[in-house]
């Protein structure tokens, strides 16, 4: 497949790189604008309440798995 959107990649790689760069920038800006922004206190509460419980549970299952 030498044609990508009617561009010859083998003779003009800088054009392909520029298109790839524009697509990546659009994707990153779209993700940044689309996701909600969480406050610092919400993230710390989430980390201490939810993720600490998940970590302890996984650690317990791992210890039990290797013990038996």
N, CA, C and O atoms as a CHARMM CRD file, in Angstrom:
* protein
*
  272
    1    1 UNK  N      0.85200  -1.18000   0.00000 PROA 1      0.00000
    2    1 UNK  CA     0.00000   0.00000   0.00000 PROA 1      0.00000
    3    1 UNK  C      0.88800   1.23000   0.00000 PROA 1      0.00000
    4    1 UNK  O      1.35300   1.66400   1.05500 PROA 1      0.00000
    5    2 UNK  N      1.12200   1.78300  -1.14800 PROA 2      0.00000
    6    2 UNK  CA     2.00000   2.93500  -1.22900 PROA 2      0.00000
    7    2 UNK  C      1.23700   4.24500  -1.25500 PROA 2      0.00000
    8    2 UNK  O      1.84700   5.31000  -1.15900 PROA 2      0.00000
    9    3 UNK  N     -0.07500   4.19400  -1.38100 PROA 3      0.00000
   10    3 UNK  CA    -0.86300   5.42900  -1.40200 PROA 3      0.00000
   11    3 UNK  C     -1.66000   5.55300  -0.10100 PROA 3      0.00000
   12    3 UNK  O     -2.31700   4.61100   0.34100 PROA 3      0.00000
   13    4 UNK  N     -1.58400   6.69900   0.47300 PROA 4      0.00000
   14    4 UNK  CA    -2.32600   6.99300   1.70200 PROA 4      0.00000
   15    4 UNK  C     -2.98600   8.34500   1.50000 PROA 4      0.00000
   16    4 UNK  O     -2.31600   9.37700   1.52700 PROA 4      0.00000
   17    5 UNK  N     -4.29300   8.34600   1.29700 PROA 5      0.00000
   18    5 UNK  CA    -5.03900   9.56300   0.98100 PROA 5      0.00000
   19    5 UNK  C     -4.47700  10.22000  -0.28200 PROA 5      0.00000
   20    5 UNK  O     -4.31600  11.43900  -0.35100 PROA 5      0.00000
   21    6 UNK  N     -4.19000   9.39300  -1.26100 PROA 6      0.00000
   22    6 UNK  CA    -3.66100   9.82800  -2.56200 PROA 6      0.00000
   23    6 UNK  C     -2.30600  10.52200  -2.45500 PROA 6      0.00000
   24    6 UNK  O     -1.97100  11.34900  -3.30300 PROA 6      0.00000
   25    7 UNK  N     -1.53000  10.20100  -1.43700 PROA 7      0.00000
   26    7 UNK  CA    -0.17700  10.72900  -1.30100 PROA 7      0.00000
   27    7 UNK  C      0.79800   9.56800  -1.43000 PROA 7      0.00000
   28    7 UNK  O      0.57900   8.50100  -0.85600 PROA 7      0.00000
   29    8 UNK  N      1.84200   9.76800  -2.16000 PROA 8      0.00000
   30    8 UNK  CA     2.85000   8.74400  -2.32200 PROA 8      0.00000
   31    8 UNK  C      3.83200   8.85700  -1.15900 PROA 8      0.00000
   32    8 UNK  O      4.62000   9.80100  -1.09100 PROA 8      0.00000
   33    9 UNK  N      3.78000   7.90100  -0.25700 PROA 9      0.00000
   34    9 UNK  CA     4.58800   7.94900   0.96500 PROA 9      0.00000
   35    9 UNK  C      6.06500   7.74100   0.65100 PROA 9      0.00000
   36    9 UNK  O      6.92600   8.31500   1.31800 PROA 9      0.00000
   37   10 UNK  N      6.35900   6.94100  -0.33700 PROA 10     0.00000
   38   10 UNK  CA     7.75400   6.60700  -0.60400 PROA 10     0.00000
   39   10 UNK  C      8.53700   7.80100  -1.13900 PROA 10     0.00000
   40   10 UNK  O      9.74300   7.88400  -0.90800 PROA 10     0.00000
   41   11 UNK  N      7.90000   8.71800  -1.83800 PROA 11     0.00000
   42   11 UNK  CA     8.63700   9.84500  -2.39700 PROA 11     0.00000
   43   11 UNK  C      8.55800  11.08900  -1.53100 PROA 11     0.00000
   44   11 UNK  O      9.39300  11.98300  -1.67400 PROA 11     0.00000
   45   12 UNK  N      7.56000  11.17700  -0.61500 PROA 12     0.00000
   46   12 UNK  CA     7.40900  12.37100   0.18100 PROA 12     0.00000
   47   12 UNK  C      7.06800  12.00000   1.63100 PROA 12     0.00000
   48   12 UNK  O      5.91600  12.13100   2.04600 PROA 12     0.00000
   49   13 UNK  N      8.04700  11.54700   2.39200 PROA 13     0.00000
   50   13 UNK  CA     7.74800  11.14500   3.77000 PROA 13     0.00000
   51   13 UNK  C      7.44200  12.32100   4.68400 PROA 13     0.00000
   52   13 UNK  O      6.79300  12.12900   5.71200 PROA 13     0.00000
   53   14 UNK  N      7.88100  13.52200   4.35400 PROA 14     0.00000
   54   14 UNK  CA     7.59900  14.66700   5.21700 PROA 14     0.00000
   55   14 UNK  C      6.11300  15.01700   5.20900 PROA 14     0.00000
   56   14 UNK  O      5.58000  15.47700   6.21900 PROA 14     0.00000
   57   15 UNK  N      5.45100  14.80600   4.09700 PROA 15     0.00000
   58   15 UNK  CA     4.01200  15.05000   4.02900 PROA 15     0.00000
   59   15 UNK  C      3.26800  14.06100   4.91100 PROA 15     0.00000
   60   15 UNK  O      2.34500  14.43700   5.63400 PROA 15     0.00000
   61   16 UNK  N      3.66800  12.80400   4.85300 PROA 16     0.00000
   62   16 UNK  CA     3.05700  11.79500   5.71300 PROA 16     0.00000
   63   16 UNK  C      3.29600  12.12500   7.17800 PROA 16     0.00000
   64   16 UNK  O      2.38300  11.98000   7.99100 PROA 16     0.00000
   65   17 UNK  N      4.48500  12.55900   7.53400 PROA 17     0.00000
   66   17 UNK  CA     4.79700  12.93000   8.91200 PROA 17     0.00000
   67   17 UNK  C      3.95200  14.12600   9.35300 PROA 17     0.00000
   68   17 UNK  O      3.46600  14.14900  10.48400 PROA 17     0.00000
   69   18 UNK  N      3.77100  15.10600   8.48900 PROA 18     0.00000
   70   18 UNK  CA     2.97300  16.28700   8.82500 PROA 18     0.00000
   71   18 UNK  C      1.51100  15.90700   9.05300 PROA 18     0.00000
   72   18 UNK  O      0.88300  16.40700   9.98600 PROA 18     0.00000
   73   19 UNK  N      0.96600  15.03500   8.21500 PROA 19     0.00000
   74   19 UNK  CA    -0.41600  14.58300   8.39800 PROA 19     0.00000
   75   19 UNK  C     -0.55500  13.81000   9.70100 PROA 19     0.00000
   76   19 UNK  O     -1.53100  13.98000  10.43100 PROA 19     0.00000
   77   20 UNK  N      0.41300  12.97100   9.98500 PROA 20     0.00000
   78   20 UNK  CA     0.39500  12.20100  11.22400 PROA 20     0.00000
   79   20 UNK  C      0.48900  13.11900  12.44300 PROA 20     0.00000
   80   20 UNK  O     -0.17500  12.87700  13.45100 PROA 20     0.00000
   81   21 UNK  N      1.29300  14.15100  12.36100 PROA 21     0.00000
   82   21 UNK  CA     1.43400  15.11700  13.44600 PROA 21     0.00000
   83   21 UNK  C      0.13100  15.87700  13.67900 PROA 21     0.00000
   84   21 UNK  O     -0.28200  16.05900  14.82400 PROA 21     0.00000
   85   22 UNK  N     -0.51300  16.31700  12.61400 PROA 22     0.00000
   86   22 UNK  CA    -1.78000  17.04500  12.73300 PROA 22     0.00000
   87   22 UNK  C     -2.86100  16.14200  13.34200 PROA 22     0.00000
   88   22 UNK  O     -3.63500  16.58300  14.19200 PROA 22     0.00000
   89   23 UNK  N     -2.91000  14.88800  12.90800 PROA 23     0.00000
   90   23 UNK  CA    -3.89600  13.95700  13.46000 PROA 23     0.00000
   91   23 UNK  C     -3.64000  13.71200  14.93900 PROA 23     0.00000
   92   23 UNK  O     -4.59400  13.64800  15.71500 PROA 23     0.00000
   93   24 UNK  N     -2.38000  13.57100  15.35800 PROA 24     0.00000
   94   24 UNK  CA    -2.05900  13.34500  16.75900 PROA 24     0.00000
   95   24 UNK  C     -2.39800  14.56100  17.60400 PROA 24     0.00000
   96   24 UNK  O     -2.94000  14.41600  18.69900 PROA 24     0.00000
   97   25 UNK  N     -2.09100  15.74900  17.12100 PROA 25     0.00000
   98   25 UNK  CA    -2.43800  16.96100  17.86000 PROA 25     0.00000
   99   25 UNK  C     -3.94000  17.11500  18.00300 PROA 25     0.00000
  100   25 UNK  O     -4.42400  17.48400  19.07300 PROA 25     0.00000
  101   26 UNK  N     -4.68600  16.83800  16.94300 PROA 26     0.00000
  102   26 UNK  CA    -6.13900  16.90500  17.01800 PROA 26     0.00000
  103   26 UNK  C     -6.67100  15.91200  18.04400 PROA 26     0.00000
  104   26 UNK  O     -7.55900  16.24300  18.83000 PROA 26     0.00000
  105   27 UNK  N     -6.12900  14.69100  18.03900 PROA 27     0.00000
  106   27 UNK  CA    -6.56600  13.66900  18.98700 PROA 27     0.00000
  107   27 UNK  C     -6.27400  14.08800  20.42600 PROA 27     0.00000
  108   27 UNK  O     -7.13400  13.94000  21.29500 PROA 27     0.00000
  109   28 UNK  N     -5.07300  14.61000  20.69100 PROA 28     0.00000
  110   28 UNK  CA    -4.71900  15.01500  22.05100 PROA 28     0.00000
  111   28 UNK  C     -5.56700  16.19600  22.52800 PROA 28     0.00000
  112   28 UNK  O     -5.98300  16.22800  23.68600 PROA 28     0.00000
  113   29 UNK  N     -5.82400  17.16200  21.65000 PROA 29     0.00000
  114   29 UNK  CA    -6.65900  18.30000  22.02800 PROA 29     0.00000
  115   29 UNK  C     -8.09400  17.84400  22.25600 PROA 29     0.00000
  116   29 UNK  O     -8.75600  18.32700  23.17400 PROA 29     0.00000
  117   30 UNK  N     -8.57900  16.92500  21.43700 PROA 30     0.00000
  118   30 UNK  CA    -9.93500  16.41500  21.59500 PROA 30     0.00000
  119   30 UNK  C    -10.09100  15.68500  22.93000 PROA 30     0.00000
  120   30 UNK  O    -11.09900  15.86200  23.61300 PROA 30     0.00000
  121   31 UNK  N     -9.10800  14.87100  23.30800 PROA 31     0.00000
  122   31 UNK  CA    -9.16500  14.15800  24.58600 PROA 31     0.00000
  123   31 UNK  C     -9.09000  15.14000  25.74100 PROA 31     0.00000
  124   31 UNK  O     -9.84500  15.01500  26.70600 PROA 31     0.00000
  125   32 UNK  N     -8.19900  16.11100  25.66200 PROA 32     0.00000
  126   32 UNK  CA    -8.02900  17.08900  26.74100 PROA 32     0.00000
  127   32 UNK  C     -9.29200  17.91800  26.95200 PROA 32     0.00000
  128   32 UNK  O     -9.65100  18.21700  28.09100 PROA 32     0.00000
  129   33 UNK  N     -9.96400  18.28900  25.87400 PROA 33     0.00000
  130   33 UNK  CA   -11.17400  19.10600  25.98100 PROA 33     0.00000
  131   33 UNK  C    -12.39200  18.26600  26.33900 PROA 33     0.00000
  132   33 UNK  O    -13.35900  18.78800  26.89400 PROA 33     0.00000
  133   34 UNK  N    -12.36000  16.98800  26.03400 PROA 34     0.00000
  134   34 UNK  CA   -13.54200  16.15800  26.24400 PROA 34     0.00000
  135   34 UNK  C    -13.64400  15.53200  27.61000 PROA 34     0.00000
  136   34 UNK  O    -14.74600  15.25200  28.08200 PROA 34     0.00000
  137   35 UNK  N    -12.51600  15.30700  28.25600 PROA 35     0.00000
  138   35 UNK  CA   -12.55100  14.67500  29.57000 PROA 35     0.00000
  139   35 UNK  C    -12.77800  15.71300  30.66000 PROA 35     0.00000
  140   35 UNK  O    -12.29400  16.84000  30.55000 PROA 35     0.00000
  141   36 UNK  N    -13.50300  15.35100  31.70300 PROA 36     0.00000
  142   36 UNK  CA   -13.70500  16.31400  32.78900 PROA 36     0.00000
  143   36 UNK  C    -12.42600  16.51000  33.59600 PROA 36     0.00000
  144   36 UNK  O    -11.57700  15.62200  33.67600 PROA 36     0.00000
  145   37 UNK  N    -12.31400  17.66800  34.17800 PROA 37     0.00000
  146   37 UNK  CA   -11.14700  17.97700  35.00400 PROA 37     0.00000
  147   37 UNK  C    -11.53200  17.82100  36.46900 PROA 37     0.00000
  148   37 UNK  O    -12.44800  18.48200  36.95900 PROA 37     0.00000
  149   38 UNK  N    -10.83000  16.94800  37.15000 PROA 38     0.00000
  150   38 UNK  CA   -11.14100  16.66100  38.54000 PROA 38     0.00000
  151   38 UNK  C    -10.34500  17.57000  39.46000 PROA 38     0.00000
  152   38 UNK  O     -9.22000  17.96200  39.15000 PROA 38     0.00000
  153   39 UNK  N    -10.93900  17.89700  40.58300 PROA 39     0.00000
  154   39 UNK  CA   -10.25000  18.71700  41.56700 PROA 39     0.00000
  155   39 UNK  C     -9.26800  17.85400  42.34700 PROA 39     0.00000
  156   39 UNK  O     -9.38000  16.62900  42.38500 PROA 39     0.00000
  157   40 UNK  N     -8.30100  18.52600  42.96900 PROA 40     0.00000
  158   40 UNK  CA    -7.25000  17.82400  43.70200 PROA 40     0.00000
  159   40 UNK  C     -7.83000  17.05200  44.88700 PROA 40     0.00000
  160   40 UNK  O     -7.41400  15.92300  45.14300 PROA 40     0.00000
  161   41 UNK  N     -8.78000  17.63900  45.61100 PROA 41     0.00000
  162   41 UNK  CA    -9.33900  16.95900  46.77700 PROA 41     0.00000
  163   41 UNK  C    -10.14000  15.72300  46.37400 PROA 41     0.00000
  164   41 UNK  O    -10.15100  14.73000  47.10100 PROA 41     0.00000
  165   42 UNK  N    -10.80300  15.77600  45.23600 PROA 42     0.00000
  166   42 UNK  CA   -11.53600  14.60100  44.76500 PROA 42     0.00000
  167   42 UNK  C    -10.57600  13.47100  44.39200 PROA 42     0.00000
  168   42 UNK  O    -10.84300  12.30700  44.68900 PROA 42     0.00000
  169   43 UNK  N     -9.46200  13.80900  43.74300 PROA 43     0.00000
  170   43 UNK  CA    -8.49900  12.78000  43.35400 PROA 43     0.00000
  171   43 UNK  C     -7.83000  12.14000  44.56500 PROA 43     0.00000
  172   43 UNK  O     -7.61200  10.92900  44.58100 PROA 43     0.00000
  173   44 UNK  N     -7.49800  12.95100  45.59400 PROA 44     0.00000
  174   44 UNK  CA    -6.87900  12.37000  46.78200 PROA 44     0.00000
  175   44 UNK  C     -7.86800  11.49800  47.54600 PROA 44     0.00000
  176   44 UNK  O     -7.49200  10.45000  48.07100 PROA 44     0.00000
  177   45 UNK  N     -9.12100  11.91800  47.61400 PROA 45     0.00000
  178   45 UNK  CA   -10.14100  11.09100  48.26900 PROA 45     0.00000
  179   45 UNK  C    -10.33500   9.78500  47.51500 PROA 45     0.00000
  180   45 UNK  O    -10.45700   8.72300  48.12500 PROA 45     0.00000
  181   46 UNK  N    -10.36300   9.86200  46.18900 PROA 46     0.00000
  182   46 UNK  CA   -10.49500   8.66800  45.36400 PROA 46     0.00000
  183   46 UNK  C     -9.31500   7.72700  45.57500 PROA 46     0.00000
  184   46 UNK  O     -9.49000   6.51100  45.65900 PROA 46     0.00000
  185   47 UNK  N     -8.11400   8.29100  45.66100 PROA 47     0.00000
  186   47 UNK  CA    -6.93500   7.46100  45.85800 PROA 47     0.00000
  187   47 UNK  C     -6.90900   6.77300  47.20400 PROA 47     0.00000
  188   47 UNK  O     -6.57400   5.59100  47.29100 PROA 47     0.00000
  189   48 UNK  N     -7.26100   7.50100  48.26700 PROA 48     0.00000
  190   48 UNK  CA    -7.20900   6.91600  49.59600 PROA 48     0.00000
  191   48 UNK  C     -8.37200   5.98800  49.88300 PROA 48     0.00000
  192   48 UNK  O     -8.20300   5.01200  50.61400 PROA 48     0.00000
  193   49 UNK  N     -9.53600   6.25500  49.33700 PROA 49     0.00000
  194   49 UNK  CA   -10.70600   5.43800  49.66700 PROA 49     0.00000
  195   49 UNK  C    -10.84100   4.24600  48.72400 PROA 49     0.00000
  196   49 UNK  O    -10.99000   3.11200  49.17800 PROA 49     0.00000
  197   50 UNK  N    -10.79200   4.49100  47.43800 PROA 50     0.00000
  198   50 UNK  CA   -11.05500   3.41300  46.47200 PROA 50     0.00000
  199   50 UNK  C     -9.79600   2.64200  46.09300 PROA 50     0.00000
  200   50 UNK  O     -9.76000   1.41600  46.20200 PROA 50     0.00000
  201   51 UNK  N     -8.77700   3.34900  45.65300 PROA 51     0.00000
  202   51 UNK  CA    -7.60300   2.65600  45.12600 PROA 51     0.00000
  203   51 UNK  C     -6.79200   1.96100  46.21400 PROA 51     0.00000
  204   51 UNK  O     -6.15000   0.94500  45.94800 PROA 51     0.00000
  205   52 UNK  N     -6.81100   2.49700  47.44100 PROA 52     0.00000
  206   52 UNK  CA    -6.12100   1.81200  48.53300 PROA 52     0.00000
  207   52 UNK  C     -6.81500   0.49600  48.85400 PROA 52     0.00000
  208   52 UNK  O     -6.15500  -0.50500  49.13100 PROA 52     0.00000
  209   53 UNK  N     -8.14200   0.49500  48.81800 PROA 53     0.00000
  210   53 UNK  CA    -8.89800  -0.74100  49.04000 PROA 53     0.00000
  211   53 UNK  C     -8.61500  -1.76300  47.94100 PROA 53     0.00000
  212   53 UNK  O     -8.45900  -2.95100  48.22200 PROA 53     0.00000
  213   54 UNK  N     -8.54800  -1.30600  46.69600 PROA 54     0.00000
  214   54 UNK  CA    -8.24400  -2.20600  45.57900 PROA 54     0.00000
  215   54 UNK  C     -6.82900  -2.75800  45.71500 PROA 54     0.00000
  216   54 UNK  O     -6.60000  -3.93900  45.45500 PROA 54     0.00000
  217   55 UNK  N     -5.88000  -1.91800  46.11800 PROA 55     0.00000
  218   55 UNK  CA    -4.50500  -2.36400  46.26200 PROA 55     0.00000
  219   55 UNK  C     -4.37000  -3.40600  47.37300 PROA 55     0.00000
  220   55 UNK  O     -3.67800  -4.40900  47.20200 PROA 55     0.00000
  221   56 UNK  N     -5.02300  -3.17200  48.49800 PROA 56     0.00000
  222   56 UNK  CA    -4.95700  -4.13700  49.60400 PROA 56     0.00000
  223   56 UNK  C     -5.61200  -5.45300  49.20900 PROA 56     0.00000
  224   56 UNK  O     -5.11400  -6.52300  49.56000 PROA 56     0.00000
  225   57 UNK  N     -6.72200  -5.38500  48.48600 PROA 57     0.00000
  226   57 UNK  CA    -7.39100  -6.60100  48.02800 PROA 57     0.00000
  227   57 UNK  C     -6.50600  -7.38900  47.07100 PROA 57     0.00000
  228   57 UNK  O     -6.38500  -8.60700  47.20300 PROA 57     0.00000
  229   58 UNK  N     -5.89200  -6.71700  46.11900 PROA 58     0.00000
  230   58 UNK  CA    -5.00300  -7.41400  45.18500 PROA 58     0.00000
  231   58 UNK  C     -3.78000  -7.98800  45.88500 PROA 58     0.00000
  232   58 UNK  O     -3.32400  -9.08100  45.54800 PROA 58     0.00000
  233   59 UNK  N     -3.25300  -7.26400  46.84700 PROA 59     0.00000
  234   59 UNK  CA    -2.11400  -7.76900  47.60400 PROA 59     0.00000
  235   59 UNK  C     -2.49600  -9.01300  48.39900 PROA 59     0.00000
  236   59 UNK  O     -1.72600  -9.97000  48.47700 PROA 59     0.00000
  237   60 UNK  N     -3.68500  -8.99200  48.98600 PROA 60     0.00000
  238   60 UNK  CA    -4.15500 -10.15700  49.74700 PROA 60     0.00000
  239   60 UNK  C     -4.32800 -11.36400  48.84100 PROA 60     0.00000
  240   60 UNK  O     -3.89800 -12.46500  49.18700 PROA 60     0.00000
  241   61 UNK  N     -4.96000 -11.17000  47.67500 PROA 61     0.00000
  242   61 UNK  CA    -5.12900 -12.28300  46.74100 PROA 61     0.00000
  243   61 UNK  C     -3.79100 -12.81200  46.24800 PROA 61     0.00000
  244   61 UNK  O     -3.64300 -14.01900  46.05800 PROA 61     0.00000
  245   62 UNK  N     -2.83100 -11.95100  46.04100 PROA 62     0.00000
  246   62 UNK  CA    -1.51300 -12.37900  45.57500 PROA 62     0.00000
  247   62 UNK  C     -0.80300 -13.20700  46.64300 PROA 62     0.00000
  248   62 UNK  O     -0.19500 -14.23200  46.33600 PROA 62     0.00000
  249   63 UNK  N     -0.88100 -12.76400  47.88400 PROA 63     0.00000
  250   63 UNK  CA    -0.24500 -13.50600  48.97600 PROA 63     0.00000
  251   63 UNK  C     -0.90400 -14.86000  49.15100 PROA 63     0.00000
  252   63 UNK  O     -0.21500 -15.86500  49.33000 PROA 63     0.00000
  253   64 UNK  N     -2.22300 -14.90100  49.10300 PROA 64     0.00000
  254   64 UNK  CA    -2.93500 -16.17300  49.25000 PROA 64     0.00000
  255   64 UNK  C     -2.61100 -17.09800  48.08500 PROA 64     0.00000
  256   64 UNK  O     -2.43600 -18.30000  48.28200 PROA 64     0.00000
  257   65 UNK  N     -2.52800 -16.55400  46.87100 PROA 65     0.00000
  258   65 UNK  CA    -2.21600 -17.37000  45.69500 PROA 65     0.00000
  259   65 UNK  C     -0.83100 -17.98800  45.80500 PROA 65     0.00000
  260   65 UNK  O     -0.66500 -19.17400  45.51900 PROA 65     0.00000
  261   66 UNK  N      0.17700 -17.20400  46.21700 PROA 66     0.00000
  262   66 UNK  CA     1.53000 -17.74800  46.31400 PROA 66     0.00000
  263   66 UNK  C      1.73700 -18.61700  47.54900 PROA 66     0.00000
  264   66 UNK  O      2.63200 -19.46200  47.57400 PROA 66     0.00000
  265   67 UNK  N      0.92000 -18.41500  48.56100 PROA 67     0.00000
  266   67 UNK  CA     1.05600 -19.23500  49.76100 PROA 67     0.00000
  267   67 UNK  C      0.53600 -20.64800  49.52600 PROA 67     0.00000
  268   67 UNK  O      1.12000 -21.61800  50.00700 PROA 67     0.00000
  269   68 UNK  N     -0.55400 -20.75900  48.79000 PROA 68     0.00000
  270   68 UNK  CA    -1.14900 -22.07600  48.52800 PROA 68     0.00000
  271   68 UNK  C     -0.78500 -22.49500  47.17400 PROA 68     0.00000
  272   68 UNK  O     -1.17700 -23.57700  46.73700 PROA 68     0.00000
